[in-house]
Amino acid sequence: MPIQVVGYIRESTQKQINETEGLQIQKDRIIAYCKSKNFKLAAMFSDEGVSGAKEINERPALQEMLEYCKNHPIQHVIVDKADRLSRKFENQLYVEMILLRNKIDIKFSANETTNIDENDTEFDMMMKTAMRQMMGVFAELDRKMIVKRLSDGMIKKASNGHKAAGKQPLGYEYSQDKKSTVVNNQEAKIIKYIYSLRADGIPYEKIADILNSKKIYTKQNNLWKFQSVQWIINNDFYIGVVTHGGKKYPGNHEPIIDMDLWARVRALNRTPVRVADAA
């Protein structure tokens, strides 16, 4: 009987696809590896758009794979690289522990030097196990470095007057090159209308009712509520301010609301300024 195995693949971003870590590339390497070893690939499990930092219970295909292995005569799980399994070292160990309880080991198609074979000496197994653990530690370290670079990059963007991340709020959109914030003229009319209503002393709830009655909807095409109107009124992004990490910076985007109207509206408000966050 041929040795039965399953494959597991994962990618979280378009960048990984572009950098030869996409699902199809992982799948092809696993299939080629199985053919070279005369393994029968019984199933392939794929987590698409899932971060390697997520916990096991947030990875549906990984959970499905573990359950499948419990109920079928599987001998190996084939993963392309250690960081495809997880970018958190403790999660890698946890998955390996569950599989080992069912006498199933993990093999890597892109790094065969760490795969433990039946002919390995005890020393070989110890060395390969140590190498795997090092790979797991480096995968987690790489994840933390990526997070740090992203955080530093967002701080730099905000300090330079650009929106750090996320979707644009009502009234704005990204430029064609996605590098700057530009006014969406149709949406900007809604923002000015909301501010004018508030400047006339109309309460948030009533403004929401007026907008809904006129079939004017939010950026997500939803009905207006008290909170959504309040968020618009207290968002200083509309006067050209960028907020990130609790700090405020002069923005490079064009203000929709002038300072005179902002001051009149602020005089009516007793609520604190909300942190600008268009996500």
C-alpha positions in Angstrom: 0.0 0.0 0.0 1.4 3.5 -0.9 2.0 5.9 2.0 -0.9 8.2 2.3 -0.3 11.9 3.0 -2.1 15.2 3.0 -0.9 18.6 2.1 -1.4 22.0 3.7 -0.9 25.3 2.0 -1.4 28.9 3.2 -0.9 32.4 2.0 -2.0 35.7 3.5 -1.2 38.5 1.0 -0.9 39.3 -2.7 2.8 40.1 -2.0 3.4 36.4 -1.1 1.8 35.4 -4.4 4.1 37.7 -6.3 7.1 36.5 -4.4 6.7 32.8 -5.3 4.9 31.8 -2.1 1.4 31.7 -3.6 -1.0 28.8 -3.1 -0.5 27.2 -6.5 3.3 27.3 -6.2 3.2 25.7 -2.8 0.7 23.1 -4.1 2.9 22.3 -7.1 6.0 21.8 -4.9 4.1 19.5 -2.6 2.8 17.4 -5.5 6.3 17.2 -7.0 7.7 16.1 -3.6 5.0 13.5 -3.2 5.7 12.0 -6.6 9.4 11.9 -5.9 8.7 9.9 -2.7 5.9 7.8 -4.2 3.5 9.2 -1.6 -0.3 9.1 -2.3 -1.6 12.6 -1.8 -5.0 12.0 -0.3 -6.1 15.6 0.2 -4.9 19.2 0.1 -6.0 21.8 2.6 -5.8 25.4 1.8 -6.0 28.6 4.1 -6.3 31.5 1.7 -5.9 35.0 2.9 -5.0 33.8 6.4 -2.2 35.2 8.5 0.4 32.8 9.8 0.1 34.6 13.1 -3.5 33.6 13.6 -4.3 31.0 16.3 -5.3 27.4 15.3 -9.0 28.1 15.9 -8.9 30.9 13.4 -7.5 28.7 10.6 -10.4 26.7 9.2 -8.4 24.6 6.7 -5.8 23.7 9.3 -8.5 22.6 11.7 -10.1 20.6 9.0 -6.7 19.0 8.1 -6.1 18.0 11.8 -9.6 16.4 12.0 -9.1 14.6 8.7 -5.8 13.1 9.9 -7.6 11.7 13.1 -10.0 9.8 10.9 -7.9 8.6 8.1 -4.7 6.4 7.7 -2.4 9.3 7.1 1.3 9.0 7.8 2.7 12.4 6.9 1.5 16.0 6.5 3.4 17.8 3.7 3.9 21.5 4.1 6.0 23.6 1.8 7.9 25.6 4.5 7.7 26.0 8.3 6.3 29.5 8.1 3.4 28.2 5.9 2.4 26.1 8.9 2.6 29.0 11.3 4.6 32.1 12.1 4.2 31.5 15.8 6.6 28.9 17.2 4.3 27.7 19.9 1.6 27.0 17.3 4.0 25.0 15.2 4.8 22.8 18.2 1.2 22.5 19.1 0.2 21.2 15.6 3.2 18.8 15.6 2.2 17.5 19.0 -1.4 16.8 17.9 -0.2 15.0 14.8 2.4 12.9 16.7 -0.3 11.6 19.0 -1.7 10.0 15.8 1.8 8.9 14.7 1.9 11.4 11.9 4.9 13.6 11.2 5.4 16.8 9.2 7.6 17.0 6.1 8.6 20.1 4.3 8.7 20.0 0.5 10.9 23.0 0.1 13.4 22.1 2.8 13.9 18.3 2.8 17.1 18.6 4.9 14.9 18.9 8.0 12.7 15.9 7.2 13.1 12.9 9.5 13.5 9.6 7.7 13.2 6.1 9.0 16.9 5.4 8.3 18.1 8.4 10.3 20.3 7.8 13.3 19.3 9.2 16.7 21.9 11.9 16.2 20.4 12.8 12.8 16.9 13.0 14.3 18.1 15.3 17.1 19.9 17.6 14.6 16.9 17.8 12.3 14.5 18.4 15.3 16.8 21.2 16.4 16.9 22.7 12.9 13.1 22.6 12.7 12.8 24.4 16.0 15.3 27.0 14.8 13.2 27.5 11.7 10.1 28.0 13.8 11.8 30.6 16.0 13.1 32.4 12.9 9.7 32.4 11.3 8.2 34.1 14.4 11.1 36.5 14.5 10.5 37.4 10.9 6.8 38.0 11.6 7.7 40.4 14.4 10.1 42.2 12.2 7.5 42.6 9.5 5.0 44.0 12.1 7.6 46.4 13.3 8.4 47.6 9.8 4.7 48.1 9.0 4.3 50.0 12.3 7.3 52.2 11.5 6.1 52.8 8.0 2.6 53.9 9.1 4.1 56.3 11.6 6.3 57.7 8.9 3.4 58.1 6.5 1.3 59.9 9.2 4.2 62.2 10.2 4.6 63.1 6.5 0.9 64.1 6.3 -0.5 60.9 4.7 -3.3 58.6 5.9 -1.4 55.8 7.5 -3.6 52.9 6.6 -7.2 51.7 6.0 -10.1 52.8 3.9 -10.8 56.5 3.2 -13.6 58.1 5.1 -16.7 59.5 3.4 -15.7 62.5 1.3 -12.3 61.1 0.3 -10.8 58.4 -1.9 -7.3 57.3 -2.8 -5.6 58.8 -5.9 -5.2 56.5 -8.9 -1.7 55.6 -7.8 -3.0 54.8 -4.3 -0.4 57.1 -2.8 -2.4 60.1 -1.7 -5.8 61.2 -0.5 -8.1 63.2 -2.8 -11.5 64.7 -2.4 -14.5 62.7 -3.7 -16.7 65.7 -4.8 -20.0 63.9 -4.6 -19.3 62.5 -1.1 -17.8 65.9 0.0 -21.3 67.5 -0.6 -22.7 65.0 2.0 -20.1 66.0 4.5 -20.7 69.7 4.1 -24.5 69.1 4.3 -24.0 67.2 7.6 -21.9 70.0 9.1 -24.3 72.6 7.9 -27.2 70.8 9.7 -25.2 70.5 12.9 -24.2 74.2 12.7 -27.9 75.0 12.7 -28.2 73.2 16.0 -29.8 70.0 14.7 -29.1 67.0 17.0 -27.2 63.9 15.7 -30.3 61.7 15.8 -32.3 64.1 13.8 -29.5 64.5 11.2 -29.4 60.8 10.8 -33.2 60.8 10.2 -32.9 63.6 7.6 -30.2 61.8 5.7 -32.1 58.5 5.7 -35.3 60.1 4.6 -33.4 61.7 1.7 -32.0 58.2 0.8 -28.4 59.5 1.5 -26.4 56.6 2.8 -23.1 56.0 4.5 -19.8 55.1 2.7 -20.8 51.4 3.2 -24.2 52.1 1.8 -25.9 51.7 5.2 -28.5 53.8 7.0 -27.2 56.6 9.3 -27.2 56.2 13.0 -26.4 58.6 15.9 -22.8 57.2 16.2 -22.0 57.5 12.5 -23.1 61.1 12.4 -21.2 61.9 15.6 -18.1 60.3 14.1 -18.3 62.5 11.1 -18.9 65.7 13.1 -15.9 65.0 15.5 -13.4 63.8 12.8 -10.7 66.4 12.3 -9.6 64.6 9.2 -12.1 66.9 7.5 -10.1 70.0 8.4 -6.8 68.5 7.2 -5.5 66.6 10.3 -4.0 63.1 10.2 -4.2 61.1 13.4 -2.2 57.9 14.1 -1.3 56.2 17.4 -3.0 59.0 19.3 -0.8 61.7 17.7 -2.0 64.3 15.3 -0.1 65.6 12.3 -0.8 68.3 9.6 -2.3 66.4 6.6 -1.4 66.8 3.0 -5.0 66.2 1.9 -7.4 69.0 1.0 -9.8 69.9 3.9 -13.5 69.6 3.1 -14.6 71.7 6.1 -13.2 75.2 6.6 -12.1 76.3 10.1 -15.0 78.8 10.6 -17.6 76.0 10.1 -15.5 73.6 12.2 -15.4 76.2 15.1 -19.1 76.8 15.0 -19.9 73.1 15.1 -17.3 72.5 17.8 -19.0 75.2 19.9 -22.2 73.1 19.8 -20.5 69.9 20.7 -19.8 68.7 24.2 -18.3 65.4 23.2 -14.5 65.1 22.9 -12.8 64.9 19.5 -12.7 61.3 18.2 -9.5 59.9 16.9 -9.5 60.1 13.1 -9.8 56.5 12.0 -11.4 55.7 8.7 -11.0 51.9 9.0 
